[in-house]
Amino acid sequence: MSKLNVTDARMLEAYEHIINTGRERWKLDISRNTGIINQNVRNIKLGKQHFTAEDIRQLCKVYNVNVEFIFGFSSRIFNKKKPINRVNKKPAEIQKSA
């Protein structure tokens, strides 16, 4: 097995963490939800292939994975939940801005 690059290793680590934290039960569930093909993941583990930008985007989007973690800039795997910005406008102000 050849040495994995940082991005591939972190994507595989995120996969494992998604399973270990109970967000999904099986890797097949992750594949179904992201479109990342299981055979491609096997080839990545063998060093024959790499995750694509679309693979990374989908895993981050679907599972709220921190893209900075994937590229090695952060140790935090998941993004913090962002608070919803609620604007306290009166109904008349909402109609004017629409």
Secondary structure, 3 states (H helix, E strand, C coil): CCCCCHHHHHHHHHHHHHHHCCCCCCHHHHHHHHCCCHHHHHHHHCCCCCCCHHHHHHHHHHHCECHHHHCCCCCCCECCCCCCCCCCCCHHHHHHHC
